[in-house]
Amino acid sequence: MNPPGSATHLDRLYRAAWALCGSREDAEDLVQETYARVLARPRFLRNEDDLGYLLTVLRNAFLTQKRTESRRLRPAPLPDHVELVAGPSAHEPETALEAAELYSAIAALPHDFRDALVAVDVTGLSYKEAARALGIREGTLMSRLYRARQQVVRRLDAVST
């Protein structure tokens, strides 16, 4: 496995985290938590599947955060607003806005569909790698991925109209 501090998978993990969380700031926190967990319990990988392992740790950290949040008392939610601030890789504000809408649509998916979409389309794992990382069959992954893609397209169409 590459050293956890290397940037080999950092961009892919960040995109996966953003899709899970729906927010850039929460995604940054989640990636930091993921690397903290990996560094706290280092292990040797046998199949050079470090991205799959990191995605599993990321997903588990996300689920732990969600369980913890659900137990806390929450004040009234803050109003949602869209910031037209370009991301580090966006050259135009419209591009940043489109990315934010896409990641928001992915984050709103049911968790099974979201996990499949993040693993394959955001992180770039093969079907086999994603199925192994999520602990499901390839056919199940493909079915969830198909449904997730349909739901994202519907959400984005609803936003644009």
C-alpha positions as CSV (number, residue, x, y, z in Angstrom):
1,M,0.0,0.0,0.0
2,N,1.3,3.5,-0.8
3,P,1.9,5.6,2.3
4,P,-1.4,7.0,3.5
5,G,0.0,10.5,3.2
6,S,0.6,10.2,-0.5
7,A,-1.6,11.9,-3.0
8,T,-2.1,8.7,-5.1
9,H,-5.8,8.2,-4.1
10,L,-6.4,11.5,-2.4
11,D,-8.4,13.1,-5.2
12,R,-10.6,10.0,-5.7
13,L,-11.3,9.7,-2.0
14,Y,-12.1,13.4,-1.8
15,R,-14.6,13.1,-4.7
16,A,-16.1,10.0,-3.0
17,A,-16.4,11.8,0.3
18,W,-18.0,14.8,-1.4
19,A,-20.6,12.5,-3.0
20,L,-21.3,10.9,0.3
21,C,-21.6,14.1,2.3
22,G,-22.9,16.6,-0.3
23,S,-20.6,19.3,1.0
24,R,-17.0,20.1,0.2
25,E,-16.2,21.1,3.8
26,D,-17.7,17.9,5.2
27,A,-15.8,15.9,2.5
28,E,-12.5,17.4,3.6
29,D,-13.2,16.4,7.2
30,L,-14.2,12.9,6.2
31,V,-11.1,12.3,4.2
32,Q,-9.0,13.5,7.1
33,E,-10.9,11.2,9.5
34,T,-10.3,8.3,7.0
35,Y,-6.5,8.9,6.9
36,A,-6.4,9.3,10.7
37,R,-8.1,5.8,11.0
38,V,-5.7,4.3,8.5
39,L,-2.7,5.7,10.2
40,A,-4.0,4.6,13.6
41,R,-4.3,0.9,12.5
42,P,-1.8,0.3,9.7
43,R,-2.0,-3.0,7.8
44,F,-0.4,-4.8,5.0
45,L,-2.4,-5.4,1.8
46,R,-2.1,-8.7,0.0
47,N,-3.9,-7.8,-3.3
48,E,-2.7,-4.3,-3.9
49,D,-6.3,-3.2,-3.3
50,D,-5.4,-0.1,-1.4
51,L,-8.1,2.1,-3.0
52,G,-10.8,-0.4,-2.1
53,Y,-9.5,-0.5,1.4
54,L,-9.4,3.2,1.7
55,L,-13.0,3.5,0.3
56,T,-14.2,1.0,2.9
57,V,-12.6,3.0,5.7
58,L,-14.1,6.2,4.2
59,R,-17.5,4.6,4.0
60,N,-17.3,3.3,7.6
61,A,-16.2,6.7,8.9
62,F,-19.1,8.3,7.1
63,L,-21.6,5.9,8.6
64,T,-20.2,6.3,12.0
65,Q,-20.5,10.1,11.7
66,K,-24.1,9.8,10.5
67,R,-25.0,7.5,13.5
68,T,-23.4,10.0,15.9
69,E,-25.2,12.9,14.3
70,S,-28.6,11.1,14.5
71,R,-28.2,10.9,18.3
72,R,-27.4,14.6,18.8
73,L,-30.1,17.2,19.4
74,R,-30.1,19.6,16.5
75,P,-31.2,23.2,16.4
76,A,-33.3,24.4,13.5
77,P,-31.5,23.8,10.2
78,L,-29.6,26.7,8.6
79,P,-31.0,27.8,5.3
80,D,-29.5,26.3,2.2
81,H,-27.8,28.7,-0.1
82,V,-25.6,28.2,-3.2
83,E,-22.2,29.8,-3.3
84,L,-20.9,30.6,-6.6
85,V,-17.3,30.1,-5.6
86,A,-15.1,28.2,-8.0
87,G,-13.5,25.0,-6.7
88,P,-9.8,24.4,-7.1
89,S,-10.2,22.6,-10.4
90,A,-13.1,24.7,-11.8
91,H,-12.2,27.6,-14.0
92,E,-15.7,29.0,-14.1
93,P,-18.3,29.5,-11.3
94,E,-20.9,27.7,-13.5
95,T,-18.7,24.6,-13.4
96,A,-18.4,24.7,-9.6
97,L,-22.2,25.1,-9.4
98,E,-22.8,22.1,-11.6
99,A,-20.4,20.0,-9.6
100,A,-22.1,21.1,-6.3
101,E,-25.5,20.1,-7.8
102,L,-24.2,16.7,-8.9
103,Y,-22.6,15.9,-5.6
104,S,-25.7,17.1,-3.8
105,A,-27.9,14.8,-5.9
106,I,-25.6,11.9,-5.2
107,A,-25.6,12.6,-1.5
108,A,-29.4,12.5,-1.5
109,L,-29.6,9.0,-2.8
110,P,-30.5,6.1,-0.5
111,H,-27.3,4.8,1.0
112,D,-27.1,1.5,-1.0
113,F,-27.4,3.3,-4.3
114,R,-25.1,6.1,-3.2
115,D,-22.4,3.7,-2.1
116,A,-22.5,1.9,-5.5
117,L,-22.4,5.1,-7.5
118,V,-19.5,6.5,-5.4
119,A,-17.5,3.4,-5.6
120,V,-17.7,3.0,-9.4
121,D,-18.5,6.4,-11.0
122,V,-16.8,8.8,-8.5
123,T,-13.9,6.7,-7.2
124,G,-13.3,4.7,-10.4
125,L,-13.3,1.2,-9.0
126,S,-14.1,-1.6,-11.4
127,Y,-17.4,-3.5,-10.7
128,K,-15.4,-6.4,-9.2
129,E,-13.4,-4.1,-6.9
130,A,-16.5,-2.1,-5.9
131,A,-18.5,-5.2,-5.1
132,R,-15.7,-6.6,-3.0
133,A,-15.3,-3.3,-1.1
134,L,-19.0,-3.0,-0.4
135,G,-19.4,-6.7,0.4
136,I,-22.0,-7.4,-2.2
137,R,-22.3,-9.4,-5.5
138,E,-21.4,-7.9,-8.8
139,G,-24.9,-8.3,-10.1
140,T,-26.3,-6.5,-7.1
141,L,-23.8,-3.7,-7.6
142,M,-24.7,-3.3,-11.2
143,S,-28.4,-3.2,-10.4
144,R,-27.9,-0.5,-7.7
145,L,-25.6,1.5,-9.9
146,Y,-28.2,1.5,-12.7
147,R,-31.0,2.7,-10.4
148,A,-28.7,5.3,-8.8
149,R,-27.7,6.8,-12.1
150,Q,-31.4,7.0,-13.1
151,Q,-32.3,8.8,-9.8
152,V,-29.4,11.3,-10.2
153,V,-30.5,12.1,-13.7
154,R,-34.1,12.7,-12.6
155,R,-32.9,14.9,-9.7
156,L,-30.7,17.0,-12.0
157,D,-33.4,17.3,-14.6
158,A,-35.8,18.6,-11.8
159,V,-33.2,21.1,-10.7
160,S,-32.6,22.4,-14.2
161,T,-36.3,22.9,-15.0
